Amino acid sequence: MAESNDRAELVKKLDAEGDIAADYLEEMLDIADLDGDIDITIEADRASVAIVTDEGSDPRLKKLVGKNGEVLDALQELTRLAVQTSTGERSRLMLDIDGYRAHHRARVTEIAREAIKEVLATGEEKSLEPMNPFERKVVHDAVAEAGLASDSEGYGPDRHVVIGLPEDDDYDESDNDSTDEVEEDE
C-alpha cells in the first residue's frame, strides 16, 4: 500500500514538473513566434516534454535543435532550471523537439546493438566512441536489456561506454539468445 502511495506521489510530482516545463516552453515559443504543440508524458520515472508539430509545419523549429542537438540540450537545461526555480527541487526532465531525440535514440540504439553482437561473438570488451550523457544512457539501457555489462569511462568529451560480458561466473552465452536481436529501448 505504501508503495502505491509513493508511486502516486511520484507521478503527481512529475506531472507538476511537466506542467511547469510546458508553461515555460509555450511562453518561449510565443516570444520566438514559433508554432508547436506540447506533449507531456512520464518515461523511466522522469517527466518528458516534447514540442511536436504537424506534418509540413514550421521548419524553423529545427533551429531549436541545433547542430548535433546542442541547442536542444541548452533548452533542456534552461527548462530544468525553470522547473527547479518553481519547485525548489532538481529536475531530471527530458526535452525533445520535433522528434530529434526519438530519432537519435534509434540511431544510438542501433550502434549499441552492433556492439552487443560483437561482444557476444568475441567475448571481448568493446569500447564505443565518446558520447554525451543522453547517448550513454541509451547504450547502458540497451546493454542491460541484452543481459550484458557496461560502464562509462573517461572524462569530459572523452567519456565513453565500454561493453562487456557480465562478471557473473554463472554466465553462459547459450543462456542469452539476444545475439541476433536486441529489443529497442522505446
SVG drawing of the C-alpha trace seen along z (x, -y; Angstrom):
<svg xmlns="http://www.w3.org/2000/svg" viewBox="-2 -37 41 60">
<polyline fill="none" stroke="black" stroke-width="0.4" points="0.0,0.0 2.8,-2.4 4.5,-1.6 1.4,-2.6 1.1,-5.8 4.8,-6.5 4.2,-5.9 1.2,-8.1 3.2,-10.9 6.0,-10.5 3.5,-10.7 1.9,-13.7 5.3,-15.4 6.4,-14.5 3.1,-15.8 3.6,-19.1 7.2,-19.3 5.8,-18.6 3.1,-21.4 5.7,-23.9 8.0,-23.0 5.1,-23.2 4.2,-26.7 7.8,-27.8 8.2,-26.3 4.9,-27.7 6.0,-31.2 9.3,-30.7 7.6,-29.6 5.3,-32.6 8.2,-35.0 10.0,-33.4 6.8,-33.3 7.1,-29.6 4.3,-27.1 4.4,-23.8 2.3,-21.8 3.5,-20.5 3.2,-16.8 3.8,-15.8 4.5,-12.2 6.3,-10.3 9.1,-7.9 11.5,-6.0 10.4,-7.9 11.1,-11.3 9.0,-14.0 9.3,-14.1 8.1,-17.1 8.1,-17.3 7.5,-20.1 5.7,-18.5 4.5,-19.7 2.1,-18.5 3.4,-17.4 4.7,-20.3 4.6,-22.7 7.1,-25.4 10.6,-24.3 12.1,-27.0 11.5,-24.7 14.5,-22.6 16.7,-25.6 15.7,-24.9 17.5,-21.5 20.7,-23.0 23.8,-21.1 24.0,-17.7 21.3,-18.7 23.4,-21.4 20.6,-24.0 18.1,-21.3 20.5,-20.4 20.8,-24.0 17.0,-24.5 16.6,-21.3 18.9,-22.8 17.0,-26.1 13.7,-24.3 15.1,-22.2 16.2,-25.4 12.7,-26.9 11.2,-23.8 13.8,-23.9 13.1,-27.6 9.4,-26.8 9.6,-23.6 12.9,-24.1 14.0,-20.6 16.4,-19.5 14.6,-18.1 15.7,-15.3 13.2,-16.3 13.8,-15.3 13.0,-17.6 12.5,-16.6 11.9,-18.9 10.3,-17.7 11.3,-14.1 15.0,-14.7 15.8,-12.7 13.5,-9.9 15.3,-9.5 18.7,-10.0 17.8,-7.3 17.0,-4.9 20.4,-5.6 22.3,-5.2 20.4,-2.0 21.5,-0.6 25.1,-1.4 24.7,0.4 23.1,3.4 26.0,3.8 28.5,3.5 26.5,6.1 26.6,8.5 30.3,8.1 30.8,8.6 28.6,11.8 30.5,13.1 34.0,12.5 33.6,12.4 35.8,9.4 35.0,5.9 34.1,3.2 34.8,-0.5 32.5,-2.9 33.3,-6.3 32.8,-9.2 29.1,-10.1 27.1,-12.7 25.1,-11.6 21.9,-11.0 23.6,-8.7 25.5,-6.8 22.2,-6.3 20.6,-4.8 23.6,-2.5 23.5,-1.4 19.8,-0.6 20.3,1.5 23.2,3.3 21.3,4.1 18.3,5.3 20.7,7.7 22.0,9.0 25.5,7.7 27.5,5.3 28.5,1.7 30.4,-1.1 31.2,-4.7 34.9,-5.6 36.9,-8.7 36.3,-12.4 34.6,-15.3 34.4,-15.0 36.3,-11.7 33.7,-9.9 32.5,-6.7 30.8,-3.4 32.7,0.0 30.5,3.1 31.5,6.5 30.2,9.8 28.8,9.8 31.3,10.6 28.9,13.3 30.7,16.6 27.5,18.4 27.0,16.6 26.6,18.9 26.4,17.5 23.8,20.1 21.5,18.5 21.5,15.3 19.6,15.6 19.8,12.0 22.8,12.4 20.7,11.7 18.2,9.2 18.3,6.6 14.9,5.2 14.5,1.5 14.6,-0.9 11.3,-2.5"/>
</svg>
